[in-house]
Every structure is written in C-alpha cells, then in structure tokens.
Amino acid sequence: MNERTAVAERGAYRSVEALLLAEGTHYAGAKKWLPRCGWMMGPAKQCYRNSAKLTHKDPARYRYCEGFALSTSLGPLEHAWVEDSRDGLVIDRTWPSGAVEYLGVRFDFKFLCANLVNQGRYGVLGSIEAVRRILADPEFRVKALV
C-alpha cells in the first residue's frame, strides 16, 4: 500500500486544521528575494493570486500551497505560498521578509486551475464547496492534494 492509498483510507476530517495537522507540511522560513532569482514579489494582500500566478509559470517546478503562516509581528494567518520543487523551500511572493513558519498542503495544479474557473476567484481553502469535498471525500482529496 502506498502513502496516497493510506491517506485515502483515513476517511473524513472534521476541519481544515485537522487536515493540515494530519497531512500538511511544515516549513521553517522562506527564501529571500534577490535580483535575478527567477521570480518577483507580488502585490501586498494578494497571496493566493501571487502564488497561483507563479505556479502557473512552471507547474513542474512550483507547487501551490495553502495553510497558515506565522510571522513575528502577527499571529498565524491564512496564507498561500509556493514550494520550489528543486530544493523544497518556500517562496513567499507576498511578504517581503517571509514568515517564520508555514504549515500547509500542496494542491495539484490541474485542481487549482479547475477551482479557479469554478469559483471565479483565487484560493482553495476559502471555498466552502472545495473544502467540504476535500474534508469529506478521501478519493477527491487524493486528486486535489499533491
């Protein structure tokens, strides 16, 4: 039995927080932005859009993530970022200094695009319909998460 099959057999989750704790990935900090690093900072307060647009540039390299981020000045906040598959590190195009810690799940690129078309807006975990299916339906969750 592979890891994804084992995940599917766990059944439903009661909350997004339970999902994140069970299946999320923890990241300590983010890459620092440097000129010619291959990506640019995006507009403030548009983390879902900023992360989705970078993922769209190269879906094989960049993995879209959502969950919570912890900064030194603010408490944990709902947030989106990108994981660089080359080194497994966080790229945060919204917070110039990045966050201290991140906890989130990676979404499949095709699922991310389909959710954007269906919802007409960026962000997955803010969509009641998507969250309801991800939490309740293990087979759907396996297709939605990477």
C-alpha positions in Angstrom: 0.0 0.0 0.0 1.5 3.4 -1.0 1.3 6.6 1.1 -1.5 8.1 -1.0 -3.7 5.0 -0.6 -3.1 5.1 3.1 -4.2 8.7 3.2 -7.4 7.9 1.2 -8.3 5.2 3.7 -8.2 7.6 6.7 -11.6 8.9 5.8 -13.0 12.3 6.6 -11.6 15.2 8.6 -13.7 17.5 10.8 -11.9 20.7 10.0 -9.2 22.3 7.8 -7.0 22.5 10.9 -7.3 18.7 11.4 -6.4 18.2 7.7 -3.4 20.5 8.0 -2.1 18.8 11.1 -2.5 15.3 9.6 -1.4 15.8 6.1 0.3 19.2 6.0 3.9 20.0 5.5 5.8 22.3 8.0 8.3 24.8 6.6 10.7 26.9 8.6 11.1 30.2 6.9 11.2 31.2 3.3 13.8 32.0 0.6 15.0 35.6 0.5 14.2 37.6 -2.7 17.2 38.6 -4.7 17.5 40.2 -8.1 17.5 37.7 -10.9 16.3 34.9 -8.6 13.6 33.9 -11.2 10.6 35.4 -9.5 9.3 38.8 -8.4 7.4 40.0 -5.4 3.6 40.4 -6.0 1.2 43.0 -4.6 0.5 43.0 -0.9 -2.5 41.2 0.5 -2.9 39.0 -2.7 -1.1 35.9 -1.6 -3.5 33.5 -3.3 -3.2 35.3 -6.6 0.6 35.8 -6.3 1.2 32.2 -5.6 -1.1 30.9 -8.3 0.5 33.1 -10.9 4.0 31.9 -10.0 2.8 28.2 -10.1 1.3 28.8 -13.5 4.7 29.9 -14.9 6.2 26.5 -14.3 3.9 23.9 -12.7 6.6 21.2 -12.8 8.9 23.3 -10.6 6.5 25.4 -8.4 3.9 23.8 -6.1 1.0 25.9 -4.9 0.4 25.7 -1.1 -2.2 27.0 1.3 -2.5 26.9 5.0 -1.2 29.1 7.8 1.9 31.2 8.1 3.3 32.6 11.3 5.1 36.0 11.3 7.0 37.6 14.2 4.6 40.6 14.2 1.3 38.9 13.6 -0.2 35.6 14.8 -0.9 32.7 12.5 -2.7 33.9 9.4 -4.4 32.0 6.5 -1.9 32.3 3.7 -0.7 30.9 0.3 2.8 30.4 -0.9 4.8 28.3 -3.4 7.1 25.4 -2.7 10.1 25.2 -5.0 10.4 21.5 -6.0 14.1 22.0 -6.7 15.0 22.4 -3.1 11.7 22.1 -1.1 11.9 25.7 0.2 9.1 28.3 0.4 8.8 31.2 -2.0 6.6 33.8 -0.5 5.8 36.5 -3.1 3.6 38.5 -0.8 5.6 39.0 2.4 8.9 40.6 1.6 10.6 39.2 4.7 8.7 35.9 4.6 7.2 34.2 7.6 8.9 32.4 10.4 6.9 29.2 9.9 4.4 27.8 7.4 2.0 24.8 7.7 0.0 23.8 4.7 -0.9 21.4 2.0 0.2 21.3 -1.7 -2.5 21.4 -4.3 -2.5 19.7 -7.7 -2.0 22.2 -10.5 -5.0 20.9 -12.6 -7.2 21.0 -9.5 -6.0 24.6 -8.7 -6.9 25.7 -12.2 -10.3 24.0 -12.1 -11.1 25.5 -8.8 -10.2 29.0 -10.1 -12.6 28.5 -13.0 -15.4 27.1 -10.9 -15.1 29.7 -8.1 -14.1 32.7 -10.2 -11.5 33.7 -7.6 -8.1 32.7 -6.2 -7.7 30.5 -3.1 -8.9 27.0 -2.4 -9.4 26.7 1.4 -11.6 29.8 1.3 -14.1 27.9 -1.0 -16.8 26.2 1.0 -17.6 23.8 -1.8 -14.0 22.7 -2.3 -13.2 22.4 1.4 -16.4 20.4 2.1 -15.3 17.9 -0.6 -11.6 17.8 0.4 -12.5 17.1 4.1 -15.3 14.6 3.4 -14.2 12.7 0.3 -10.9 10.8 0.6 -10.8 10.0 -3.2 -11.4 13.6 -4.1 -8.7 14.7 -1.6 -6.2 12.4 -3.2 -6.8 14.1 -6.5 -6.8 17.6 -5.1 -3.6 17.3 -3.0 -0.1 16.6 -4.2 
